[in-house]
Amino acid sequence: MTEHEHWQWQEPGSAWKGVGLYHITLTVTGRRPVLGVLSVPGGDPSAAQVCRTPLGDALVDCLLSIPRHHPEVKVLHFCLMPDHLHAVLYVHHTMAKGIGTLVRGFWQAAKKQGRASSHAEPSFFTPNAIRGKLKEESGRLQALAAELCGMMGEEAYYRLEPLFREMPFIRPMGHYSQLQNAIRYIDMNPQRLATKRLRPGFFRVQDGIVINQRSYSGVGNVALLTGEHYDVVHVRSVMVKAAEQGNAQALRDYMNSRVLMARQGVVMVSPFISPQEKQVMQVLIRERLPFICLADNGFRHYYKPADSLFDACAAGRLLILSPWQHDGKKRHISRADCMALNAMAEDICKQLSPRQQEGAPK
């Protein structure tokens, strides 16, 4: 057995003291880009990187110092963005007080650096790595924090406005297989940000998209609503049950028909909920065919599509619509939501393509 197979995964609501992996995210209040500056050489998003400011470098130093204070923890991976920091921590021995206490200590150290930066020169928010002075400036920031604390007194110093008001978000990873996904997500952050900046229209949350008197919020290419032909992807349970009993012909024919119609220019519309519907969506993505996806939750201000949808969105081949406001507590889609979204997909197709039956491609 490998070491990883012995890990005891932490369930939500537990003390989170045991061996496990944790993804933490620390965000600057108001999303101020004071930790780094995005660089996109040659306008190529895949080459994007974040050049740290001295404040960003000091924050990374705080992160990397965690194992010195907590030998049972390793910093496996991290990525600094202009306004936030991602990190994956590996707890390899049972902790005395839990991951929450550790992260709170890191947060306090980060707030100390942030308070000092509010009294620093503007250069602290500009990358200085080209002149090889980043570490020197970072050290000056730490010295400034100590100096201010001594001059003002600890009580007055800690009343200064912090850059990091909220404690880092902690997400325990339930399975070792999630590690590679988390690392990929973290590493793709600069490329995603660069893509969003180069193609802002496709990633901006747009409200008030009205179809048949129902208002949607959307992310993606709204021009997909001006096509000629639309049809739904809705795999019925009777098809799935028949396939489970050995008669998969109807299911196979239906799924194939969706792809064939999309190849002829019909825009597919669906919440893509069932495994079979997701398979159709993956073919649409792979073959670079446009489609509209209905989401069961609204969009945060800084929303970006998941990996499988991001490239399609950047290329203008995807529009994601949601009729509901974002709910940060929502975790699972209900049966009522599924039925409502499938009905909306049908309605969108009827409204956008009223002559579809007589004019759709054969």
QUIQUISUL-V780917 format. One record per helix or strand of 2 or more residues. SS is the DSSP state (2 for helix, 1 for strand). FROM is the first residue (numbers start at 0). LEN is the number of residues. If there is no record, write none. Layout:
# QUIQUISUL-V780917
SS:FROM:LEN + SS:FROM:LEN
This chain:
# QUIQUISUL-V780917
2:3:3 + 1:19:8 + 2:28:3 + 1:35:4 + 2:40:3 + 2:44:3 + 1:48:4 + 2:53:11 + 2:65:4 + 1:72:8 + 1:83:8 + 2:98:19 + 2:121:4 + 2:128:3 + 2:133:19 + 2:153:4 + 1:168:4 + 2:177:10 + 2:188:10 + 2:199:3 + 1:205:6 + 1:213:7 + 2:221:5 + 1:229:3 + 2:236:8 + 2:248:15 + 1:266:4 + 2:274:12 + 1:290:4 + 2:306:8 + 1:317:5 + 2:334:18 + 2:355:4
